[in-house]
């Protein structure tokens, strides 16, 4: 069981690295969907850094031109330009 989770975490890490390296947005989105399926199958949580690299509504991988980051009321707000929805994360003070 622990061996499976360790292997899954490594696979998720490589999928996110591949998504970052590739130039194709659709391929990057497919890598993210695969990583999510692996995590759901073994009931794993994404680390904080990975959670903020894709939209939780449409699973679009964030690149510099398809999302916006703002701060307001001690929250970081990520707005996806693909689905026009946003995610809020609290700022640690």
C-alpha positions in Angstrom: 0.0 0.0 0.0 2.7 2.5 1.0 4.7 1.4 -2.0 1.8 2.2 -4.3 1.4 5.6 -2.9 5.1 6.4 -3.2 5.1 5.2 -6.8 1.9 7.3 -7.5 3.5 10.5 -6.0 6.6 10.0 -8.2 4.3 9.5 -11.3 2.3 12.6 -10.4 5.6 14.6 -10.0 6.8 13.5 -13.4 3.4 14.3 -15.0 3.6 17.9 -13.7 7.2 18.2 -14.9 6.1 17.0 -18.4 3.2 19.5 -18.4 5.6 22.3 -17.7 8.1 21.3 -20.4 5.6 20.7 -23.2 4.6 23.6 -25.5 1.2 22.1 -26.3 -1.6 23.3 -24.0 -3.9 20.4 -24.8 -1.1 17.9 -24.0 -0.4 19.7 -20.7 -4.1 19.5 -19.8 -4.1 15.8 -20.5 -1.1 15.3 -18.2 -3.0 17.1 -15.4 -6.1 15.0 -15.9 -4.0 11.8 -15.7 -2.3 13.0 -12.5 -5.7 13.7 -11.0 -7.0 10.3 -11.9 -3.9 8.7 -10.3 -4.4 10.8 -7.1 -8.1 10.0 -6.9 -7.5 6.3 -7.3 -5.2 6.1 -4.3 -6.9 8.9 -2.3 -3.8 11.2 -2.4 -3.7 14.9 -1.9 -1.8 17.2 -4.2 0.9 19.4 -2.5 0.2 23.1 -2.3 2.4 23.9 -5.2 0.7 21.5 -7.5 -2.8 22.6 -6.5 -2.0 26.1 -7.7 -0.8 25.1 -11.1 -4.1 24.1 -12.6 -7.7 25.3 -12.5 -9.9 23.2 -10.2 -13.0 23.8 -12.4 -11.8 23.0 -15.9 -8.4 21.4 -15.1 -6.6 23.8 -17.4 -2.8 23.8 -16.8 -1.8 27.4 -15.9 0.7 29.1 -18.1 1.6 32.8 -18.0 -1.0 33.8 -20.6 -4.1 31.8 -19.5 -4.6 32.9 -15.9 -4.4 36.0 -13.6 -3.2 36.3 -10.1 -4.5 39.1 -7.7 -4.4 39.7 -4.0 -7.4 41.0 -2.1 -8.4 40.9 1.6 -5.5 38.6 2.6 -6.3 36.1 -0.2 -4.6 35.2 -3.4 -7.1 34.9 -6.2 -6.3 32.9 -9.3 -8.6 33.6 -12.3 -8.7 31.1 -15.1 -9.1 32.8 -18.5 -10.4 29.5 -20.0 -13.5 29.0 -17.9 -13.7 32.5 -16.3 -13.9 31.0 -12.8 -11.6 31.7 -9.9 -10.0 30.1 -6.9 -9.1 31.7 -3.6 -6.3 30.7 -1.3 -5.7 32.4 2.1 -2.4 34.3 2.6 -0.4 33.2 5.6 0.2 36.2 7.8 
